[in-house]
Amino acid sequence: MDLETSSGDEKRGSDRLLLNLPVRGRVGTGELMDFEVVGITTGGMQIKSSNFDVIKKGFNEQQNSAAFEIRIVGRLAWAQSGPEDSYVTGWEFEMEGGEVRVG
């Protein structure tokens, strides 16, 4: 994972976390599909997909928006108590065909 900082030419107000995270999810009410989260900030994300038609089907053109659902399946690996009655947990994502994939 890399962190890309904002430069003077950027409109982004926060740093972008660069990822190569394969995920399984859906856009809007579209079908479940494989895609990759390549970047994320506090205000948005970049995804890469081999099938733009599936993304367009889940996209509301009139409102220029879509709901994203990313399915996460994991195994609880560890847990510890934190400050102020909080807990921190670590999760391992399931392996499918030798590839780590969220969901």
C-alpha positions in Angstrom: 0.0 0.0 0.0 1.3 3.4 -0.9 0.1 6.8 0.2 -0.2 9.5 -2.4 -0.1 13.0 -1.0 -2.0 16.0 -2.4 -0.1 18.4 -4.6 -0.9 22.0 -5.4 -2.5 20.9 -8.7 -4.9 18.4 -7.0 -8.4 19.2 -5.9 -8.3 16.3 -3.4 -8.3 17.6 0.2 -6.9 14.4 1.7 -4.3 11.8 1.0 -5.1 8.8 -1.2 -4.3 5.3 -0.1 -3.2 3.4 -3.2 -4.3 -0.2 -3.2 -4.4 -3.3 -5.4 -7.3 -4.9 -3.5 -9.3 -7.5 -5.4 -12.9 -7.4 -4.1 -16.3 -8.9 -4.9 -19.2 -6.5 -4.8 -21.9 -4.7 -6.7 -22.8 -1.3 -7.9 -26.3 -0.3 -7.1 -28.7 -3.1 -7.8 -26.4 -4.6 -10.4 -25.0 -8.1 -10.3 -22.2 -9.3 -8.0 -18.9 -8.9 -9.8 -15.1 -9.0 -9.3 -13.4 -5.6 -9.3 -10.3 -4.0 -7.8 -10.2 -1.0 -5.4 -7.1 0.9 -6.6 -7.4 4.0 -4.5 -9.4 5.4 -1.6 -9.6 8.7 0.3 -12.0 9.9 3.0 -14.1 11.5 0.2 -14.1 8.8 -2.5 -12.5 5.8 -4.2 -11.2 4.5 -7.5 -12.2 1.1 -8.8 -11.1 -0.9 -11.8 -13.3 -3.4 -13.6 -13.2 -5.4 -16.8 -17.0 -4.9 -17.4 -18.2 -1.3 -17.5 -21.6 -2.3 -18.6 -22.3 -4.0 -15.3 -21.3 -0.8 -13.5 -23.5 1.3 -15.8 -26.5 -0.9 -15.0 -26.1 -0.2 -11.3 -25.6 3.5 -11.8 -28.4 6.1 -11.5 -27.7 8.5 -14.4 -30.3 11.0 -13.4 -28.8 11.5 -9.9 -25.2 10.8 -11.1 -24.8 8.4 -8.2 -24.6 4.8 -7.2 -24.5 2.7 -4.0 -21.5 0.4 -3.7 -21.7 -2.8 -1.8 -18.5 -4.7 -1.0 -18.9 -8.2 0.4 -16.4 -9.0 3.2 -16.0 -12.6 4.5 -13.3 -13.1 7.0 -12.2 -15.2 10.0 -11.6 -13.5 13.4 -7.9 -13.9 13.9 -7.4 -11.9 17.2 -9.1 -9.5 19.5 -7.9 -7.2 22.2 -9.5 -4.6 24.5 -8.7 -0.9 23.8 -9.2 2.3 25.6 -12.6 3.5 26.8 -14.5 0.2 26.5 -13.5 -0.3 22.9 -12.2 -3.4 21.1 -9.8 -3.9 18.2 -10.1 -7.0 16.1 -8.0 -8.5 13.4 -9.6 -10.4 10.5 -8.2 -12.8 7.9 -9.8 -12.8 4.5 -10.7 -16.1 2.9 -8.5 -17.5 0.2 -10.2 -18.5 -3.0 -8.1 -20.2 -5.6 -4.9 -19.1 -3.9 -5.8 -15.4 -4.2 -6.7 -13.2 -1.3 -10.0 -11.6 -2.1 -12.3 -9.6 0.1 -15.8 -11.2 -0.1 
